[in-house]
Amino acid sequence: MKAQDSTLESPGTVRELWLMKQEISELALNSSTLLSENGFQLRSFILGEDDGTWLSLNAQSFKDHPEQGSWSHQTFLEKVNEGWFNPERFLLCFDDVGQIAGCVWNKEHPIEGRNRVGELFLLCVSPSHQGCGLGKSLAEKSLEMMITDEISTAIVYTDANNLRAIALYRSLGFQLNSIQHVENKKVSFL
């Protein structure tokens, strides 16, 4: 899945960020066989070993995004040290010749009462693997992990101009929950 359908404005401009939400019990999952039928392999991220491979995938997949596409190794390490990081919930997807094809990364938020909230924190597909349904299969895998973890509510954030992502999330049962206006920040390379 392409990260953006159009290039976002420069740093300092405001963009519209959508929070989409769905109760896990209401999710309509039809487990795809795309991964197994096409030789894709999933495995958990290995910190210290997969960092460079993932950073390259992230930069390619989000090249038009003002924040996500410019993550440095330092930015990445800050995220994995935030306490919520669980390498078992960060899956890399490799194609039948061993090239990285995509990834999906889940985040669990602090419990609110009896409600456990899981976020599809990051979904990306390499440009050479876009358009074959891999993004949807990875999103479904994310939701399957949440169901296994007994998460009650699934959320995902996406830019309002990312029409392909919105269509994907809606096809999985997510609905617009709220809109935020955020100032673009460009994360510098270190």
N, C-alpha and C positions, 0 to 999 in steps of 0.2 A: 504494500500500500504506500503510495506516495504520501509524504508527510504533509504537504501543502498543495492545494490546487492553484494557488497564486502566491507570488512572493509577498511577504509581509513588509510593512513599512519599516523604515529605519529606526534605530534605537531612539527612544524619547517619544515616539508616537504611541497612541493607545489602541489596543486591540481588544476584541470581544472574545472572552473565554467562556465556553459552555461547560456546565457541570451536568452530566447525564447520569441518571440513576435508575436502578431496577432492583426490586426485591428478588433475591435468588430463587425463592419458591415459584416466582412467576416467569423465570427465564425459559425461553423456548429453545432448548439445545437439541440439535440433531447432529450428533457427533459425526464429523466429517471423516471420511477415509482417505482424504487427499494426501495426508502425510505418509501413511503407510503404503499407499498405492503408487506413490511417486518417489519412493526411496528416501524421503526426508527422515532425519534422525534428530531427536530431541535429547538434550542433556542439560543438567544444571550447570550454571556458570561456575567457573573455578577462579576465585580471586587470586591475582598475581600471575595467572597463566593466560587468561582470556581477555585481560584488560585491553591490550592493543587491538586485537581482532574486533572486539565489541566497539571500541571507540571509532574505528574505521567504518564499521557498519552504521553506527549512529550518525557520523558526519555525512556519509553518503545519503542515508535515508531522510535526514532532516536538513539537507543543505540549504533550503530556503527558509528555515525557521530561525528567528532572531536569537533564540536562547538555546534550544536543544541541540541544534546542529553544530554549535561551537564549543561544546563541552571539552575541556582539557582533562588530562589525567587527574589533576588536582580536584577539579569539579566533581568528577566521577567518584574519587576517593571520599570526598566530603559526603556524598549521598550514601555510599555504602557504610559510612561510619555514623549514620544518624540513629542507629538503634533499632529501626524497623527492618533493616536489611536482612533478608534470609536468602542465601544462595539457592536453596531448594525451590524458591518461588521466582527465580530468575532463570528462564530457560532459553538456551541457544538452539537454533534450528540449522542443521547442515544438510546440504543437498546430497545427491547420490555420488558425487565426486569429492565430497568433503569440504566444499566451500560453504562459508557461512551464508545462509539465506535469509535469516530473520531472527527475531527474539521477541519474547514477551516477559514482562517483569511486573510482578504483583507486589502490592504494599498493603499491609493491614494497619488500619488506623486504630487509635486507642478506643477501647470499648466505651460506648455511650449507653449506660443502663444495661439492658439485655441485648442491645443491638451491636453486632459485630459488623464493621464496615470494611470491605476489601476494595482496593482500587486497582484497576487495570492501569498501572503507573506508566508503562511504556510498551508500545507495540511498534515494531518497525520491520520492514521487509526491504531487502537489498533491491536496488533499481533493476537488476537483472532477473529478479524473481517476482516482480510485481505483475499483477494482472492474471495470476493463475489460481487465486483463491487462498493463497497461503496466509494472508492477513486474517481472513475470517477463521481459518483453521486454528491459528495461533490465539485469536481472541476466544474461541471456544475452549481451547486448552486452558486459558487463564480462568475462565468461568468454572470449568471442571475442577481446577485446583481450589477455587473458593468454596465450591460445594463440598469437596473433601474436607476442607478446613472448617466446615460448619459456619461459614460467613453468612450473615443474614441479608446484607445489602451490598450490592456491587455498584461502584461509581467509576466514572471515567471523565477526564477533562479533555476538551478539544477546542481548537480555535473555531470560531463561527464560520470562517471561510474555508474550512477543511471539509468540503461537501462529501468527499468519498468516505472519510472517517465517520461523519454523521450518519450517512446512509448505512454503513456497516453496523454501527452501534444500534441504530434503530431496528435493523433486521434481526438483531439479537434481543430485542425487547426493551432496550434502554429508552428513556424519555427525558426530555429537557427538564431539569430541576431548577436551575438558576443560571443567571448570566452575571459575569463579572467583567469589569473593564479594567485592564491591567496595562501598565506602561511597559513597552518593550525594553528589555535589557539585553545587551550583547555581552556574553560571557567571554572574557579575553582568554587567549591561549597562553599557557605558561610554558 
